[in-house]
Amino acid sequence: MRKLLVGFLCLLLIGMAEDSVAQFNRKSIKKNNKRIASYRGKKSGFGKNKIYNAVGLSVSALNYYGDIAPRPSRVSTDISFTRPAIGLSFAHRFGPRYTLVGQFMYGNLKGSDTETADLADQDNGKFRYQRNLSFRNQIKELSVMAYFDLFENDATYISRVKWTPYAYVGVAAFHHNPQAQAPAAGLNGEALGVAAGEWVDLRPLGTEGQFSTLNPGDANFGIKTYSQYQVAIPFGVGARFRINEVMDLWADLGFRYTFTDYLDDVSQNYVDLGVFGTNNLARAMSYRSNELPAGELPPLQSYVARNGQTYSTIPGYGQEHPDNLRGSKQDRDIYMVTSIRLTYILGATFHKAKFR
């Protein structure tokens, strides 16, 4: 009887222990399931998975705002002259909202009076059409920009937000080289030394008298040549979309406010065509109204220039006078950059959560 009683007590204790273990296991499983469901990565401090680097490739569209535009407005451009650009970037993510991006971009700008002038505007449109200037410019830009996200991301890169709007601002240095196509001959039929239609660098010609001897009373007296190396302020807005754990798609619209008025080689007044001396190419690239069809030109006015030669020009163009404007030096040139960028997070690995 005593043995039976001892055996019964042992079985009872074993059953109670098994029930306790089962209850503990059920609680542990529920606790771990909650952890799994709510897991969003490391949240304390700036973990190594929150601060990360990424490389990117961008395709952009460039638009120009300046003296050779449809209208004398800072927001006037010709969409048909949109030109492509390509860029390579490196991004460093600092934390919940901030990213610093360094980028190199190469692209082109273009403008043409005869193709973009608003002929419905009898004053400005007519002036621009008869001026008949045009250009292209290759832009090589190196920039550093700070991006500020609207939606904060406190988690790791793996669980970053699905999308967020952002704004950016920075500083850029760029090299530019305005060019134009040469006419078939000089203003009086002279040979120019280049083939008709050949793209010619405009800066070395000094089309507004930069390399000429001007008189103290001339409108452009004291003009200095412009540098091909310039600084700009990039700024804009956009949105970033998460594609997967390691890739993002960025789309933004921005502007480059430059500190030069010579992206198009146009800024100040016409000069006396004689100041170019024997440089027939510089003279022909400075005044181009004579290339328009004869039926579209008003009566020409002839004058004896400072080199002793006689030139026939449209009144108000191609002669020295304070009112004979070639461009407007009051405003700086701007170019717009519309970009799509694909970025890849460097050194990214997929981590499994560890639960205790």
Protein Blocks (a to p, Z undefined) as FASTA:
>chain_A
ZZmmmmmmmmmmmmmmmmmmmmmmmmmmmmmmmmmmmggbjfehjdfklpccdddddddd
dddddfbdfbdcfkbccfklpccdddddddddfblmbccddddddddddddfklmocfkl
mklmmmmmmnopacddddddddddddddfbdcfbdfklgcfbdcdddddddddddddddd
ddfbdfkopaehiaehiacdfklnopnopmpccdfklmkgoiacddfbdcdddddddddd
dfblmbccdddddddddfbfklnopabacddfklnomalklmmmmpmklmpcfklpccdd
ddddfkopacdddehiapacfklcfbdfkbccddddddddddddehiacdddddZZ
